[in-house]
C-alpha cells in the first residue's frame, strides 16, 4: 500500500462496533487506542476482523486540544 499521507500508524484491531450505516473500529497502537468511524461497506471491503493488523491513516489540517 502506498499513500501520500505521512501519518500512517500500525496497530491491531481490538474492537469493531457495527451500527446501521457506520462502524467504529478501535485500533491498539501500542497501548493507546485510536477509534475511527468508517462505513460498514468499508469494513466489509477491507475484510477487517478483530486481532488483525491494520493501519490508522491520519489526514488532518487541524488538531485541536481542549482543557477544562
N, CA, C and O atoms as a Maestro MAE file, in Angstrom:
{
 s_m_m2io_version
 :::
 2.0.0
}

f_m_ct {
 s_m_title
 :::
 protein
 m_atom[272] {
  # First column is atom index #
  i_m_mmod_type
  r_m_x_coord
  r_m_y_coord
  r_m_z_coord
  i_m_residue_number
  s_m_chain_name
  s_m_pdb_residue_name
  s_m_pdb_atom_name
  i_m_atomic_number
  :::
  1 25 0.853 -1.171 0.000 1 A "UNK " " N  " 7
  2 3 0.000 0.000 0.000 1 A "UNK " " CA " 6
  3 2 0.899 1.234 0.000 1 A "UNK " " C  " 6
  4 15 1.783 1.356 0.848 1 A "UNK " " O  " 8
  5 25 0.683 2.132 -0.927 2 A "UNK " " N  " 7
  6 3 1.418 3.395 -0.975 2 A "UNK " " CA " 6
  7 2 0.426 4.533 -0.873 2 A "UNK " " C  " 6
  8 15 -0.564 4.574 -1.604 2 A "UNK " " O  " 8
  9 25 0.698 5.471 0.048 3 A "UNK " " N  " 7
  10 3 -0.182 6.613 0.281 3 A "UNK " " CA " 6
  11 2 0.624 7.897 0.340 3 A "UNK " " C  " 6
  12 15 1.814 7.882 0.656 3 A "UNK " " O  " 8
  13 25 -0.025 8.997 0.035 4 A "UNK " " N  " 7
  14 3 0.631 10.293 0.171 4 A "UNK " " CA " 6
  15 2 0.633 10.781 1.613 4 A "UNK " " C  " 6
  16 15 1.468 11.606 1.984 4 A "UNK " " O  " 8
  17 25 -0.286 10.283 2.426 5 A "UNK " " N  " 7
  18 3 -0.360 10.687 3.830 5 A "UNK " " CA " 6
  19 2 0.901 10.250 4.561 5 A "UNK " " C  " 6
  20 15 1.407 9.154 4.319 5 A "UNK " " O  " 8
  21 25 1.404 11.081 5.438 6 A "UNK " " N  " 7
  22 3 2.629 10.781 6.171 6 A "UNK " " CA " 6
  23 2 2.371 10.254 7.574 6 A "UNK " " C  " 6
  24 15 3.299 9.790 8.237 6 A "UNK " " O  " 8
  25 25 1.146 10.316 8.030 7 A "UNK " " N  " 7
  26 3 0.803 9.859 9.379 7 A "UNK " " CA " 6
  27 2 0.112 8.504 9.299 7 A "UNK " " C  " 6
  28 15 -1.108 8.410 9.425 7 A "UNK " " O  " 8
  29 25 0.907 7.454 9.087 8 A "UNK " " N  " 7
  30 3 0.396 6.088 8.996 8 A "UNK " " CA " 6
  31 2 0.878 5.344 10.235 8 A "UNK " " C  " 6
  32 15 2.081 5.225 10.465 8 A "UNK " " O  " 8
  33 25 -0.071 4.841 11.037 9 A "UNK " " N  " 7
  34 3 0.251 4.232 12.323 9 A "UNK " " CA " 6
  35 2 -0.225 2.787 12.322 9 A "UNK " " C  " 6
  36 15 -1.418 2.520 12.174 9 A "UNK " " O  " 8
  37 25 0.709 1.855 12.486 10 A "UNK " " N  " 7
  38 3 0.377 0.429 12.510 10 A "UNK " " CA " 6
  39 2 -0.220 0.045 13.854 10 A "UNK " " C  " 6
  40 15 0.164 0.586 14.891 10 A "UNK " " O  " 8
  41 25 -1.158 -0.891 13.830 11 A "UNK " " N  " 7
  42 3 -1.769 -1.361 15.060 11 A "UNK " " CA " 6
  43 2 -2.526 -2.649 14.854 11 A "UNK " " C  " 6
  44 15 -2.416 -3.298 13.813 11 A "UNK " " O  " 8
  45 25 -3.299 -3.010 15.866 12 A "UNK " " N  " 7
  46 3 -4.097 -4.228 15.842 12 A "UNK " " CA " 6
  47 2 -5.549 -3.878 16.131 12 A "UNK " " C  " 6
  48 15 -5.837 -3.126 17.062 12 A "UNK " " O  " 8
  49 25 -6.458 -4.420 15.339 13 A "UNK " " N  " 7
  50 3 -7.889 -4.189 15.549 13 A "UNK " " CA " 6
  51 2 -8.305 -4.888 16.837 13 A "UNK " " C  " 6
  52 15 -8.144 -6.101 16.969 13 A "UNK " " O  " 8
  53 25 -8.845 -4.118 17.795 14 A "UNK " " N  " 7
  54 3 -9.265 -4.700 19.064 14 A "UNK " " CA " 6
  55 2 -10.784 -4.752 19.214 14 A "UNK " " C  " 6
  56 15 -11.302 -5.498 20.045 14 A "UNK " " O  " 8
  57 25 -11.501 -3.959 18.408 15 A "UNK " " N  " 7
  58 3 -12.967 -3.969 18.505 15 A "UNK " " CA " 6
  59 2 -13.563 -3.347 17.247 15 A "UNK " " C  " 6
  60 15 -13.027 -2.385 16.696 15 A "UNK " " O  " 8
  61 25 -14.681 -3.915 16.807 16 A "UNK " " N  " 7
  62 3 -15.465 -3.338 15.721 16 A "UNK " " CA " 6
  63 2 -16.911 -3.301 16.197 16 A "UNK " " C  " 6
  64 15 -17.518 -4.347 16.428 16 A "UNK " " O  " 8
  65 25 -17.463 -2.101 16.345 17 A "UNK " " N  " 7
  66 3 -18.847 -1.935 16.774 17 A "UNK " " CA " 6
  67 2 -19.641 -1.477 15.552 17 A "UNK " " C  " 6
  68 15 -19.473 -0.358 15.068 17 A "UNK " " O  " 8
  69 25 -20.507 -2.366 15.064 18 A "UNK " " N  " 7
  70 3 -21.245 -2.103 13.836 18 A "UNK " " CA " 6
  71 2 -22.587 -1.462 14.131 18 A "UNK " " C  " 6
  72 15 -23.373 -1.972 14.930 18 A "UNK " " O  " 8
  73 25 -22.842 -0.324 13.470 19 A "UNK " " N  " 7
  74 3 -24.120 0.364 13.579 19 A "UNK " " CA " 6
  75 2 -24.939 0.142 12.321 19 A "UNK " " C  " 6
  76 15 -24.656 -0.764 11.537 19 A "UNK " " O  " 8
  77 25 -25.944 0.961 12.135 20 A "UNK " " N  " 7
  78 3 -26.823 0.836 10.976 20 A "UNK " " CA " 6
  79 2 -26.083 1.131 9.679 20 A "UNK " " C  " 6
  80 15 -26.246 0.409 8.695 20 A "UNK " " O  " 8
  81 25 -25.279 2.175 9.668 21 A "UNK " " N  " 7
  82 3 -24.568 2.597 8.454 21 A "UNK " " CA " 6
  83 2 -23.058 2.604 8.647 21 A "UNK " " C  " 6
  84 15 -22.312 2.281 7.722 21 A "UNK " " O  " 8
  85 25 -22.603 2.969 9.840 22 A "UNK " " N  " 7
  86 3 -21.167 3.069 10.103 22 A "UNK " " CA " 6
  87 2 -20.735 2.134 11.220 22 A "UNK " " C  " 6
  88 15 -21.542 1.678 12.030 22 A "UNK " " O  " 8
  89 25 -19.446 1.867 11.236 23 A "UNK " " N  " 7
  90 3 -18.843 1.058 12.296 23 A "UNK " " CA " 6
  91 2 -17.770 1.881 12.977 23 A "UNK " " C  " 6
  92 15 -17.126 2.719 12.345 23 A "UNK " " O  " 8
  93 25 -17.574 1.641 14.270 24 A "UNK " " N  " 7
  94 3 -16.458 2.222 14.999 24 A "UNK " " CA " 6
  95 2 -15.393 1.143 15.114 24 A "UNK " " C  " 6
  96 15 -15.619 0.094 15.717 24 A "UNK " " O  " 8
  97 25 -14.242 1.408 14.533 25 A "UNK " " N  " 7
  98 3 -13.138 0.458 14.543 25 A "UNK " " CA " 6
  99 2 -12.088 0.982 15.515 25 A "UNK " " C  " 6
  100 15 -11.597 2.102 15.371 25 A "UNK " " O  " 8
  101 25 -11.747 0.154 16.516 26 A "UNK " " N  " 7
  102 3 -10.762 0.538 17.527 26 A "UNK " " CA " 6
  103 2 -9.457 -0.204 17.234 26 A "UNK " " C  " 6
  104 15 -9.430 -1.425 17.079 26 A "UNK " " O  " 8
  105 25 -8.370 0.586 17.163 27 A "UNK " " N  " 7
  106 3 -7.064 0.064 16.795 27 A "UNK " " CA " 6
  107 2 -6.076 0.336 17.917 27 A "UNK " " C  " 6
  108 15 -5.845 1.490 18.277 27 A "UNK " " O  " 8
  109 25 -5.489 -0.725 18.474 28 A "UNK " " N  " 7
  110 3 -4.462 -0.583 19.517 28 A "UNK " " CA " 6
  111 2 -3.141 -0.296 18.832 28 A "UNK " " C  " 6
  112 15 -2.691 -1.058 17.976 28 A "UNK " " O  " 8
  113 25 -2.523 0.810 19.218 29 A "UNK " " N  " 7
  114 3 -1.253 1.207 18.593 29 A "UNK " " CA " 6
  115 2 -0.116 1.184 19.619 29 A "UNK " " C  " 6
  116 15 0.704 2.099 19.677 29 A "UNK " " O  " 8
  117 25 -0.086 0.137 20.412 30 A "UNK " " N  " 7
  118 3 0.982 0.009 21.404 30 A "UNK " " CA " 6
  119 2 0.589 0.517 22.770 30 A "UNK " " C  " 6
  120 15 1.395 1.146 23.455 30 A "UNK " " O  " 8
  121 25 -0.634 0.254 23.173 31 A "UNK " " N  " 7
  122 3 -1.114 0.687 24.482 31 A "UNK " " CA " 6
  123 2 -2.129 1.801 24.404 31 A "UNK " " C  " 6
  124 15 -2.989 1.904 25.279 31 A "UNK " " O  " 8
  125 25 -2.060 2.631 23.396 32 A "UNK " " N  " 7
  126 3 -3.084 3.651 23.151 32 A "UNK " " CA " 6
  127 2 -4.048 3.099 22.104 32 A "UNK " " C  " 6
  128 15 -3.680 2.244 21.298 32 A "UNK " " O  " 8
  129 25 -5.276 3.592 22.123 33 A "UNK " " N  " 7
  130 3 -6.283 3.112 21.178 33 A "UNK " " CA " 6
  131 2 -6.805 4.285 20.354 33 A "UNK " " C  " 6
  132 15 -7.189 5.321 20.897 33 A "UNK " " O  " 8
  133 25 -6.814 4.107 19.040 34 A "UNK " " N  " 7
  134 3 -7.390 5.080 18.112 34 A "UNK " " CA " 6
  135 2 -8.717 4.513 17.635 34 A "UNK " " C  " 6
  136 15 -8.797 3.334 17.291 34 A "UNK " " O  " 8
  137 25 -9.758 5.336 17.610 35 A "UNK " " N  " 7
  138 3 -11.067 4.915 17.120 35 A "UNK " " CA " 6
  139 2 -11.389 5.673 15.849 35 A "UNK " " C  " 6
  140 15 -11.247 6.894 15.784 35 A "UNK " " O  " 8
  141 25 -11.826 4.931 14.834 36 A "UNK " " N  " 7
  142 3 -12.213 5.535 13.566 36 A "UNK " " CA " 6
  143 2 -13.637 5.126 13.230 36 A "UNK " " C  " 6
  144 15 -14.029 3.978 13.438 36 A "UNK " " O  " 8
  145 25 -14.408 6.072 12.708 37 A "UNK " " N  " 7
  146 3 -15.760 5.791 12.252 37 A "UNK " " CA " 6
  147 2 -15.720 5.670 10.737 37 A "UNK " " C  " 6
  148 15 -15.446 6.644 10.037 37 A "UNK " " O  " 8
  149 25 -15.995 4.467 10.231 38 A "UNK " " N  " 7
  150 3 -15.989 4.220 8.789 38 A "UNK " " CA " 6
  151 2 -17.271 3.493 8.404 38 A "UNK " " C  " 6
  152 15 -17.966 2.957 9.267 38 A "UNK " " O  " 8
  153 25 -17.580 3.474 7.132 39 A "UNK " " N  " 7
  154 3 -18.819 2.818 6.700 39 A "UNK " " CA " 6
  155 2 -18.726 1.311 6.891 39 A "UNK " " C  " 6
  156 15 -17.640 0.731 6.875 39 A "UNK " " O  " 8
  157 25 -19.891 0.690 7.072 40 A "UNK " " N  " 7
  158 3 -19.950 -0.768 7.157 40 A "UNK " " CA " 6
  159 2 -19.422 -1.397 5.874 40 A "UNK " " C  " 6
  160 15 -18.787 -2.451 5.902 40 A "UNK " " O  " 8
  161 25 -19.692 -0.736 4.744 41 A "UNK " " N  " 7
  162 3 -19.209 -1.222 3.450 41 A "UNK " " CA " 6
  163 2 -17.682 -1.256 3.426 41 A "UNK " " C  " 6
  164 15 -17.092 -2.204 2.907 41 A "UNK " " O  " 8
  165 25 -17.041 -0.229 3.981 42 A "UNK " " N  " 7
  166 3 -15.575 -0.187 4.028 42 A "UNK " " CA " 6
  167 2 -15.019 -1.307 4.904 42 A "UNK " " C  " 6
  168 15 -14.007 -1.917 4.560 42 A "UNK " " O  " 8
  169 25 -15.672 -1.579 6.031 43 A "UNK " " N  " 7
  170 3 -15.248 -2.677 6.907 43 A "UNK " " CA " 6
  171 2 -15.289 -3.994 6.141 43 A "UNK " " C  " 6
  172 15 -14.359 -4.797 6.224 43 A "UNK " " O  " 8
  173 25 -16.368 -4.211 5.398 44 A "UNK " " N  " 7
  174 3 -16.525 -5.448 4.629 44 A "UNK " " CA " 6
  175 2 -15.495 -5.531 3.501 44 A "UNK " " C  " 6
  176 15 -14.873 -6.575 3.306 44 A "UNK " " O  " 8
  177 25 -15.312 -4.433 2.758 45 A "UNK " " N  " 7
  178 3 -14.361 -4.431 1.645 45 A "UNK " " CA " 6
  179 2 -12.929 -4.676 2.108 45 A "UNK " " C  " 6
  180 15 -12.155 -5.345 1.424 45 A "UNK " " O  " 8
  181 25 -12.578 -4.130 3.276 46 A "UNK " " N  " 7
  182 3 -11.242 -4.332 3.829 46 A "UNK " " CA " 6
  183 2 -11.106 -5.696 4.505 46 A "UNK " " C  " 6
  184 15 -9.993 -6.160 4.751 46 A "UNK " " O  " 8
  185 25 -12.235 -6.335 4.804 47 A "UNK " " N  " 7
  186 3 -12.202 -7.619 5.491 47 A "UNK " " CA " 6
  187 2 -11.663 -7.497 6.900 47 A "UNK " " C  " 6
  188 15 -10.980 -8.399 7.386 47 A "UNK " " O  " 8
  189 25 -11.967 -6.371 7.569 48 A "UNK " " N  " 7
  190 3 -11.444 -6.137 8.915 48 A "UNK " " CA " 6
  191 2 -12.006 -7.126 9.918 48 A "UNK " " C  " 6
  192 15 -13.205 -7.406 9.940 48 A "UNK " " O  " 8
  193 25 -11.110 -7.651 10.750 49 A "UNK " " N  " 7
  194 3 -11.505 -8.578 11.806 49 A "UNK " " CA " 6
  195 2 -10.682 -8.287 13.057 49 A "UNK " " C  " 6
  196 15 -9.525 -7.876 12.963 49 A "UNK " " O  " 8
  197 25 -11.272 -8.496 14.213 50 A "UNK " " N  " 7
  198 3 -10.572 -8.308 15.486 50 A "UNK " " CA " 6
  199 2 -9.349 -9.222 15.519 50 A "UNK " " C  " 6
  200 15 -9.418 -10.391 15.142 50 A "UNK " " O  " 8
  201 25 -8.233 -8.666 15.975 51 A "UNK " " N  " 7
  202 3 -6.992 -9.417 16.096 51 A "UNK " " CA " 6
  203 2 -6.058 -9.246 14.914 51 A "UNK " " C  " 6
  204 15 -4.889 -9.624 14.994 51 A "UNK " " O  " 8
  205 25 -6.551 -8.681 13.811 52 A "UNK " " N  " 7
  206 3 -5.721 -8.494 12.627 52 A "UNK " " CA " 6
  207 2 -4.949 -7.182 12.690 52 A "UNK " " C  " 6
  208 15 -5.345 -6.239 13.375 52 A "UNK " " O  " 8
  209 25 -3.842 -7.145 11.961 53 A "UNK " " N  " 7
  210 3 -3.059 -5.917 11.821 53 A "UNK " " CA " 6
  211 2 -3.773 -4.994 10.836 53 A "UNK " " C  " 6
  212 15 -4.354 -5.450 9.851 53 A "UNK " " O  " 8
  213 25 -3.722 -3.692 11.115 54 A "UNK " " N  " 7
  214 3 -4.305 -2.684 10.235 54 A "UNK " " CA " 6
  215 2 -3.549 -1.378 10.469 54 A "UNK " " C  " 6
  216 15 -2.658 -1.316 11.315 54 A "UNK " " O  " 8
  217 25 -3.898 -0.360 9.737 55 A "UNK " " N  " 7
  218 3 -3.238 0.930 9.840 55 A "UNK " " CA " 6
  219 2 -4.246 2.041 10.063 55 A "UNK " " C  " 6
  220 15 -5.319 2.047 9.459 55 A "UNK " " O  " 8
  221 25 -3.902 2.977 10.927 56 A "UNK " " N  " 7
  222 3 -4.653 4.227 11.048 56 A "UNK " " CA " 6
  223 2 -3.914 5.227 10.169 56 A "UNK " " C  " 6
  224 15 -2.714 5.445 10.338 56 A "UNK " " O  " 8
  225 25 -4.629 5.830 9.236 57 A "UNK " " N  " 7
  226 3 -4.047 6.834 8.353 57 A "UNK " " CA " 6
  227 2 -4.694 8.164 8.716 57 A "UNK " " C  " 6
  228 15 -5.887 8.365 8.486 57 A "UNK " " O  " 8
  229 25 -3.903 9.069 9.282 58 A "UNK " " N  " 7
  230 3 -4.420 10.343 9.770 58 A "UNK " " CA " 6
  231 2 -4.111 11.428 8.756 58 A "UNK " " C  " 6
  232 15 -2.949 11.689 8.446 58 A "UNK " " O  " 8
  233 25 -5.152 12.054 8.244 59 A "UNK " " N  " 7
  234 3 -5.007 13.159 7.301 59 A "UNK " " CA " 6
  235 2 -5.869 14.287 7.821 59 A "UNK " " C  " 6
  236 15 -7.091 14.261 7.676 59 A "UNK " " O  " 8
  237 25 -5.240 15.271 8.422 60 A "UNK " " N  " 7
  238 3 -5.996 16.368 9.020 60 A "UNK " " CA " 6
  239 2 -5.250 17.679 8.864 60 A "UNK " " C  " 6
  240 15 -4.023 17.722 8.954 60 A "UNK " " O  " 8
  241 25 -5.979 18.721 8.635 61 A "UNK " " N  " 7
  242 3 -5.333 20.028 8.542 61 A "UNK " " CA " 6
  243 2 -5.245 20.702 9.900 61 A "UNK " " C  " 6
  244 15 -4.442 21.616 10.086 61 A "UNK " " O  " 8
  245 25 -6.073 20.257 10.865 62 A "UNK " " N  " 7
  246 3 -6.078 20.839 12.201 62 A "UNK " " CA " 6
  247 2 -6.164 19.751 13.247 62 A "UNK " " C  " 6
  248 15 -6.876 18.762 13.076 62 A "UNK " " O  " 8
  249 25 -5.434 19.939 14.329 63 A "UNK " " N  " 7
  250 3 -5.568 19.086 15.504 63 A "UNK " " CA " 6
  251 2 -5.885 20.012 16.661 63 A "UNK " " C  " 6
  252 15 -5.112 20.918 16.970 63 A "UNK " " O  " 8
  253 25 -7.025 19.783 17.302 64 A "UNK " " N  " 7
  254 3 -7.466 20.668 18.380 64 A "UNK " " CA " 6
  255 2 -7.237 20.001 19.726 64 A "UNK " " C  " 6
  256 15 -7.387 18.787 19.861 64 A "UNK " " O  " 8
  257 25 -6.878 20.791 20.709 65 A "UNK " " N  " 7
  258 3 -6.701 20.322 22.076 65 A "UNK " " CA " 6
  259 2 -7.516 21.221 22.982 65 A "UNK " " C  " 6
  260 15 -7.493 22.443 22.835 65 A "UNK " " O  " 8
  261 25 -8.235 20.624 23.916 66 A "UNK " " N  " 7
  262 3 -9.051 21.400 24.836 66 A "UNK " " CA " 6
  263 2 -8.704 21.064 26.273 66 A "UNK " " C  " 6
  264 15 -8.081 20.042 26.560 66 A "UNK " " O  " 8
  265 25 -9.127 21.956 27.181 67 A "UNK " " N  " 7
  266 3 -8.879 21.744 28.605 67 A "UNK " " CA " 6
  267 2 -9.950 22.459 29.398 67 A "UNK " " C  " 6
  268 15 -10.339 23.577 29.060 67 A "UNK " " O  " 8
  269 25 -10.433 21.812 30.462 68 A "UNK " " N  " 7
  270 3 -11.403 22.443 31.365 68 A "UNK " " CA " 6
  271 2 -10.700 23.360 32.318 68 A "UNK " " C  " 6
  272 15 -11.343 23.987 33.159 68 A "UNK " " O  " 8
  :::
 }
 m_bond[271] {
  # First column is bond index #
  i_m_from
  i_m_to
  i_m_order
  :::
  1 1 2 1
  2 2 3 1
  3 3 4 2
  4 3 5 1
  5 5 6 1
  6 6 7 1
  7 7 8 2
  8 7 9 1
  9 9 10 1
  10 10 11 1
  11 11 12 2
  12 11 13 1
  13 13 14 1
  14 14 15 1
  15 15 16 2
  16 15 17 1
  17 17 18 1
  18 18 19 1
  19 19 20 2
  20 19 21 1
  21 21 22 1
  22 22 23 1
  23 23 24 2
  24 23 25 1
  25 25 26 1
  26 26 27 1
  27 27 28 2
  28 27 29 1
  29 29 30 1
  30 30 31 1
  31 31 32 2
  32 31 33 1
  33 33 34 1
  34 34 35 1
  35 35 36 2
  36 35 37 1
  37 37 38 1
  38 38 39 1
  39 39 40 2
  40 39 41 1
  41 41 42 1
  42 42 43 1
  43 43 44 2
  44 43 45 1
  45 45 46 1
  46 46 47 1
  47 47 48 2
  48 47 49 1
  49 49 50 1
  50 50 51 1
  51 51 52 2
  52 51 53 1
  53 53 54 1
  54 54 55 1
  55 55 56 2
  56 55 57 1
  57 57 58 1
  58 58 59 1
  59 59 60 2
  60 59 61 1
  61 61 62 1
  62 62 63 1
  63 63 64 2
  64 63 65 1
  65 65 66 1
  66 66 67 1
  67 67 68 2
  68 67 69 1
  69 69 70 1
  70 70 71 1
  71 71 72 2
  72 71 73 1
  73 73 74 1
  74 74 75 1
  75 75 76 2
  76 75 77 1
  77 77 78 1
  78 78 79 1
  79 79 80 2
  80 79 81 1
  81 81 82 1
  82 82 83 1
  83 83 84 2
  84 83 85 1
  85 85 86 1
  86 86 87 1
  87 87 88 2
  88 87 89 1
  89 89 90 1
  90 90 91 1
  91 91 92 2
  92 91 93 1
  93 93 94 1
  94 94 95 1
  95 95 96 2
  96 95 97 1
  97 97 98 1
  98 98 99 1
  99 99 100 2
  100 99 101 1
  101 101 102 1
  102 102 103 1
  103 103 104 2
  104 103 105 1
  105 105 106 1
  106 106 107 1
  107 107 108 2
  108 107 109 1
  109 109 110 1
  110 110 111 1
  111 111 112 2
  112 111 113 1
  113 113 114 1
  114 114 115 1
  115 115 116 2
  116 115 117 1
  117 117 118 1
  118 118 119 1
  119 119 120 2
  120 119 121 1
  121 121 122 1
  122 122 123 1
  123 123 124 2
  124 123 125 1
  125 125 126 1
  126 126 127 1
  127 127 128 2
  128 127 129 1
  129 129 130 1
  130 130 131 1
  131 131 132 2
  132 131 133 1
  133 133 134 1
  134 134 135 1
  135 135 136 2
  136 135 137 1
  137 137 138 1
  138 138 139 1
  139 139 140 2
  140 139 141 1
  141 141 142 1
  142 142 143 1
  143 143 144 2
  144 143 145 1
  145 145 146 1
  146 146 147 1
  147 147 148 2
  148 147 149 1
  149 149 150 1
  150 150 151 1
  151 151 152 2
  152 151 153 1
  153 153 154 1
  154 154 155 1
  155 155 156 2
  156 155 157 1
  157 157 158 1
  158 158 159 1
  159 159 160 2
  160 159 161 1
  161 161 162 1
  162 162 163 1
  163 163 164 2
  164 163 165 1
  165 165 166 1
  166 166 167 1
  167 167 168 2
  168 167 169 1
  169 169 170 1
  170 170 171 1
  171 171 172 2
  172 171 173 1
  173 173 174 1
  174 174 175 1
  175 175 176 2
  176 175 177 1
  177 177 178 1
  178 178 179 1
  179 179 180 2
  180 179 181 1
  181 181 182 1
  182 182 183 1
  183 183 184 2
  184 183 185 1
  185 185 186 1
  186 186 187 1
  187 187 188 2
  188 187 189 1
  189 189 190 1
  190 190 191 1
  191 191 192 2
  192 191 193 1
  193 193 194 1
  194 194 195 1
  195 195 196 2
  196 195 197 1
  197 197 198 1
  198 198 199 1
  199 199 200 2
  200 199 201 1
  201 201 202 1
  202 202 203 1
  203 203 204 2
  204 203 205 1
  205 205 206 1
  206 206 207 1
  207 207 208 2
  208 207 209 1
  209 209 210 1
  210 210 211 1
  211 211 212 2
  212 211 213 1
  213 213 214 1
  214 214 215 1
  215 215 216 2
  216 215 217 1
  217 217 218 1
  218 218 219 1
  219 219 220 2
  220 219 221 1
  221 221 222 1
  222 222 223 1
  223 223 224 2
  224 223 225 1
  225 225 226 1
  226 226 227 1
  227 227 228 2
  228 227 229 1
  229 229 230 1
  230 230 231 1
  231 231 232 2
  232 231 233 1
  233 233 234 1
  234 234 235 1
  235 235 236 2
  236 235 237 1
  237 237 238 1
  238 238 239 1
  239 239 240 2
  240 239 241 1
  241 241 242 1
  242 242 243 1
  243 243 244 2
  244 243 245 1
  245 245 246 1
  246 246 247 1
  247 247 248 2
  248 247 249 1
  249 249 250 1
  250 250 251 1
  251 251 252 2
  252 251 253 1
  253 253 254 1
  254 254 255 1
  255 255 256 2
  256 255 257 1
  257 257 258 1
  258 258 259 1
  259 259 260 2
  260 259 261 1
  261 261 262 1
  262 262 263 1
  263 263 264 2
  264 263 265 1
  265 265 266 1
  266 266 267 1
  267 267 268 2
  268 267 269 1
  269 269 270 1
  270 270 271 1
  271 271 272 2
  :::
 }
}
